[in-house]
């Protein structure tokens, strides 16, 4: 399998893999490894990390947090601590979803919100919220906010596009998202992919 590390983070990763830095924490940025069908992403927080796949020949990494999935379709990767929004202790994903809506209602003329559990494969650890964001001088933007619950907050993937029919793209991406309850070891994950053992039970 073809394999290389994204140039965006190659210097940081080389430092992390050297003996002098082996015991230091990973930087807070997502890490990407090139695979045959796109990029494998890893984003670590404390003793857990999320992994996801950005598939397709049109994918372009702008920086660790901003990716073009296709022309006119962008992805924002983020993490929000549950301390940032009210209700995080009781209903983490629903409280985060409302927090996102409140944020955009302060920025846009109008925001329509719709739960899209149909795109989330009925997963209990994940919530998909569809927003239609309208402004006076711009065409409406469709945003699918994917929240993945973790111990201390929510990993967030926001897919935005002026296109109205990206449900299949969102559904395919959601299917690749997985929370791993262990500390991220970039060297280990790189070797796993190289050896073709990328599947986790």
C-alpha positions as semicolon CSV with decimal commas, in nm:
position;residue;x (nm);y (nm);z (nm)
1;X;0,000;0,000;0,000
2;X;0,132;0,346;-0,090
3;X;0,203;0,543;0,223
4;X;0,335;0,885;0,311
5;X;0,286;1,147;0,578
6;X;0,125;1,479;0,488
7;X;0,393;1,747;0,435
8;X;0,184;1,976;0,656
9;X;0,284;1,784;0,966
10;X;0,588;1,584;0,856
11;X;0,838;1,782;1,064
12;X;0,632;1,745;1,382
13;X;0,588;1,373;1,326
14;X;0,959;1,315;1,268
15;X;1,032;1,485;1,598
16;X;0,772;1,275;1,774
17;X;0,918;0,953;1,637
18;X;1,274;1,032;1,742
19;X;1,398;0,879;2,071
20;X;1,443;1,218;2,235
21;X;1,077;1,303;2,189
22;X;0,922;0,957;2,220
23;X;0,762;1,028;2,557
24;X;0,630;1,376;2,479
25;X;0,258;1,437;2,414
26;X;0,138;1,469;2,058
27;X;0,071;1,821;1,931
28;X;-0,297;1,918;1,931
29;X;-0,323;1,919;1,551
30;X;-0,475;1,640;1,344
31;X;-0,228;1,413;1,164
32;X;-0,280;1,273;0,812
33;X;-0,129;0,966;0,647
34;X;-0,160;0,914;0,272
35;X;-0,325;0,588;0,168
36;X;-0,429;0,449;-0,170
37;X;-0,781;0,589;-0,164
38;X;-0,714;0,923;0,008
39;X;-0,594;1,033;0,352
40;X;-0,632;0,866;0,691
41;X;-0,684;1,126;0,962
42;X;-0,606;1,100;1,334
43;X;-0,693;1,360;1,598
44;X;-0,582;1,297;1,957
45;X;-0,713;1,430;2,285
46;X;-0,567;1,292;2,606
47;X;-0,582;0,911;2,609
48;X;-0,813;0,872;2,311
49;X;-0,824;0,968;1,947
50;X;-1,061;0,975;1,654
51;X;-0,971;0,823;1,320
52;X;-1,143;0,899;0,989
53;X;-1,093;0,859;0,615
54;X;-1,091;1,135;0,354
55;X;-1,143;0,936;0,036
56;X;-1,126;1,037;-0,328
57;X;-0,882;1,190;-0,573
58;X;-1,031;1,539;-0,529
59;X;-0,942;1,569;-0,159
60;X;-0,700;1,855;-0,087
61;X;-0,555;1,933;0,256
62;X;-0,548;2,309;0,315
63;X;-0,413;2,276;0,671
64;X;-0,473;2,021;0,950
65;X;-0,821;2,161;1,020
66;X;-0,947;2,263;0,674
67;X;-0,992;2,017;0,387
68;X;-1,153;2,038;0,046
69;X;-1,341;1,711;-0,003
70;X;-1,452;1,806;-0,354
71;X;-1,505;2,129;-0,551
72;X;-1,732;2,357;-0,341
73;X;-1,739;2,110;-0,052
74;X;-1,527;2,190;0,255
75;X;-1,459;2,009;0,581
76;X;-1,366;2,170;0,913
77;X;-1,219;1,945;1,185
78;X;-1,247;2,067;1,544
79;X;-1,277;1,966;1,906
80;X;-1,494;2,136;2,170
81;X;-1,456;2,074;2,542
82;X;-1,784;2,008;2,723
83;X;-1,696;2,300;2,950
84;X;-1,762;2,532;2,656
85;X;-2,137;2,470;2,642
86;X;-2,416;2,429;2,895
87;X;-2,566;2,085;2,943
88;X;-2,251;1,901;2,845
89;X;-2,269;1,680;3,151
90;X;-2,626;1,561;3,091
91;X;-2,679;1,533;2,715
92;X;-2,345;1,593;2,547
93;X;-2,432;1,566;2,178
94;X;-2,767;1,744;2,190
95;X;-2,622;2,027;2,400
96;X;-2,333;2,066;2,157
97;X;-2,572;2,074;1,861
98;X;-2,775;2,355;2,019
99;X;-2,455;2,541;2,103
100;X;-2,349;2,531;1,737
101;X;-2,688;2,659;1,623
102;X;-2,675;2,945;1,873
103;X;-2,330;3,039;1,745
104;X;-2,441;3,061;1,382
105;X;-2,760;3,247;1,467
106;X;-2,539;3,527;1,598
107;X;-2,345;3,534;1,269
108;X;-2,613;3,483;1,002
109;X;-2,951;3,630;0,913
110;X;-3,126;3,298;0,966
111;X;-3,036;2,941;1,054
112;X;-3,260;2,639;1,002
113;X;-3,178;2,326;1,203
114;X;-3,274;1,968;1,129
115;X;-3,162;1,648;1,299
116;X;-3,020;1,398;1,050
117;X;-3,004;1,075;1,245
118;X;-3,059;0,895;0,914
119;X;-2,704;0,989;0,814
120;X;-2,553;0,872;1,144
121;X;-2,616;0,499;1,101
122;X;-2,825;0,506;1,423
123;X;-2,508;0,538;1,629
124;X;-2,550;0,647;1,992
125;X;-2,202;0,803;2,012
126;X;-2,256;1,034;1,717
127;X;-2,503;1,302;1,608
128;X;-2,552;1,465;1,267
129;X;-2,722;1,805;1,251
130;X;-2,806;1,975;0,920
131;X;-2,798;2,355;0,915
132;X;-2,915;2,586;0,639
133;X;-2,735;2,916;0,690
134;X;-2,864;3,223;0,508
135;X;-2,712;3,568;0,471
136;X;-2,824;3,881;0,290
137;X;-2,547;3,895;0,031
138;X;-2,459;3,528;-0,004
139;X;-2,639;3,217;-0,128
140;X;-2,756;2,971;0,140
141;X;-2,494;2,733;0,274
142;X;-2,578;2,378;0,375
143;X;-2,372;2,255;0,670
144;X;-2,372;1,906;0,817
145;X;-2,227;1,915;1,169
146;X;-2,111;1,574;1,287
147;X;-2,047;1,549;1,661
148;X;-1,868;1,248;1,808
149;X;-1,887;1,213;2,186
150;X;-1,565;1,164;2,380
151;X;-1,477;1,161;2,747
152;X;-1,417;1,533;2,784
153;X;-1,598;1,686;2,490
154;X;-1,697;1,647;2,127
155;X;-1,490;1,585;1,816
156;X;-1,656;1,792;1,543
157;X;-1,659;1,753;1,164
158;X;-1,846;2,024;0,972
159;X;-1,909;1,962;0,602
160;X;-2,022;2,278;0,420
161;X;-2,136;2,337;0,066
162;X;-2,378;2,550;-0,137
163;X;-2,484;2,223;-0,298
164;X;-2,804;2,074;-0,160
165;X;-2,749;1,705;-0,225
166;X;-2,439;1,584;-0,041
167;X;-2,615;1,329;0,180
168;X;-2,429;1,034;0,028
169;X;-2,093;1,204;0,085
170;X;-2,181;1,277;0,448
171;X;-2,306;0,922;0,507
172;X;-1,990;0,769;0,360
173;X;-1,769;0,993;0,571
174;X;-1,962;0,920;0,891
175;X;-1,910;0,548;0,835
176;X;-1,531;0,596;0,859
177;X;-1,532;0,784;1,193
178;X;-1,421;0,581;1,494
179;X;-1,320;0,676;1,848
180;X;-1,026;0,473;1,979
181;X;-0,980;0,454;2,356
182;X;-0,604;0,458;2,370
183;X;-0,323;0,711;2,336
184;X;-0,235;0,789;1,976
185;X;0,095;0,641;1,862
186;X;0,166;0,776;1,512
187;X;0,445;0,527;1,449
188;X;0,217;0,238;1,544
189;X;-0,070;0,361;1,325
190;X;0,164;0,419;1,029
191;X;0,298;0,064;1,062
192;X;-0,057;-0,073;1,095
193;X;-0,160;0,090;0,766
194;X;0,163;-0,009;0,589
195;X;0,110;-0,373;0,685
196;X;-0,250;-0,365;0,569
197;X;-0,388;-0,413;0,921
198;X;-0,589;-0,092;0,924
199;X;-0,911;-0,256;1,039
200;X;-0,999;-0,232;1,408
201;X;-1,241;-0,461;1,584
